[in-house]
Amino acid sequence: MNLENLRLKKMMSILEGFGIITQPIHSLMGEVVTERNKIVHELRNPDEINEEEARKTIEKAIQCLKGLGVS
């Protein structure tokens, strides 16, 4: 299995399966991915970004990094 070719959701499941991340971190990662996809694929005007929602998403991403032991 080549990790570079795995989709993010599959990789997240593998990380959880091996106990590298917890289920709550797995869920947070899913939320961050959903928000990221909205910005990348659906946003038409950068002025439409809700700063409070962006801040919450960044905080969730930081929690995910801590869960991975990166920060």
KACOR-V789400 format. One record per helix or strand of 3 or more residues. SS is the DSSP state (@ for helix, = for strand). FROM is the first residue (numbers start at 1). TO is the last residue. If there is no record, write none. Layout:
<<SS | FROM | TO> <SS | FROM | TO>>
//
This chain:
<<@ | 3 | 5> <@ | 8 | 17> <@ | 23 | 42> <@ | 46 | 48> <@ | 51 | 67>>
//
